[in-house]
Amino acid sequence: MSNSNRRGLRIGHYRITPLGIGAIAALVVVIAAVIVLCVVKPFGQTDLQQTASSIPTIAPSPTADPNAAEATPTPSATPSVTATPRPTATPEPEPRSATIRVLGEIMMETDLLKSAYNPTDKTFDFSSMFTEIADVVGNADYTIGDVEGTLGDTQGFSGESDKMLTPSAILDSLREAGVDMLMLANDHALDGGVDELQATISNVSDAGLDYVGVGATAEERSTPVIRDINGISVGFVGYCEALNVSGISKDDLAGCINLVTNSNAPADIQSARDAGAEIVIAIVNWGKMYSFTATETQQQIAQVLVNAGADVILGYNPHSVQPALWLESTVEGESRRALCLCAPGNFLSNQRETGHDCGLIFEFTLMEQADGSIAVESPLYIPTYVLRYEDSDGLYRYRTLAIGQWTDDAASNLPEGMQYADLQYMGNLWAAIQNVMGTDVASIARE
């Protein structure tokens, strides 16, 4: 059979039969379809989506279920670059600190009671006596005062030295002036008997004031007084060297007031430490009346308190300013130092003798150290004077003044009842008080 009779397309020496031509045509169609699918985008897909979906994921894909319907892939969001935050330094906490102020003695003698008495409604108002000094009294984190006598209101009122019975109305004035605590273990604490002292404790508590040195029960008397002052736990103990009255039974004494002779200061201070006190302040009614120097007994009591662990010792009773001291002690090889104010003089009284018509507000700061302990720092004092003048009714009026606030510059704007002679006299008191206090321990301040 001749080759010219074969069917098909001849190309050179090759012949493509009809079946081969069909196969080539089918191949061309498949290639064209593939090109179209690669170029044309699915409906609704953007360039951004295509780019995002092409980014591989870190987690392996789960094995596909051949029987499950194919899920429509959700385009992945474009990854954002997160900046690594810079570490911030932890701020150092501020060290804890607290400023304590201590007033001189308050003796509400007969003429002061008359000045505060309103015969119309038979009430007492002592607030005017504090108007010129309240901003100084309250300019501290905690202020301690002492009212010589009782505040129970159970037996009438008296301003005589053998029986000091003060109206409890003075508590409102003290609180409003900024007083926080009263030392109640004073030599006149039992001038009205045990029941009057119990009423005093109740009235002071009801007025919102703290107290130390006495207790409604023997258990309370032996319970440490701990107060949080600006985050510092401060323990207080209070003692009285001698009482103004006699004939009180030992059982009554044991149940209500801390006498030096019936107390155990080392045990009391340790109890305060065990209760969490970081610092211990001991307040003592002691010494000789109207003396400007401490007695030997004062020195002995103070040394016992330092040895027992007291950090601050505050004295009352002499009615005159006595100096401040740093007292040293070594107990079991450990050195200790305590700040001792022997006496702050009179804050408010009718005593007019030079040196007894004045006093001071004593201040010190409790400061946290690097190791977390609390130190007693920066003692200072503000001299005060009791201004007395006579009004049109022939009654004496009283104002306690911060001496340093009144200078010749204020001569044209003096408070009611104050004369230029008072201004000059206060200048002399300023020098006299500074002479007693010295410059080794505490600095003087005008406030």
Secondary structure by P-SEA (a helix, b strand, c coil): cccccccccccccccccaaaaaaaaaaaaaaaaaaaaaccccccccaaaaaaaaccccccccccccccccccccccccbbbbcccccccccccccbbbbbbbbcbbbbcaaaaaaacccccccccccccccccccccccccbbbbbbcccccccccccccccbbbbbccaaaaaaaaccccccccccccccccaaaaaaaaaaaaaacccccccccccccccbbbbbbcccbbbbbbbbbcccccccccaaaaaacccccccccaaaaaaaaaaacccbbbbbbbccccccccccaaaaaaaaaaaaacccbbbbccccbbbbbbbcccccccbbbbbbbbcccccccccccccccccccbbbbbbbbccccbbbbcbbbbbbbbbbbbcccccbbbbbbbccccccccccccccccccaaaaaaaaaaaaaaaaaaccccbbbbcc
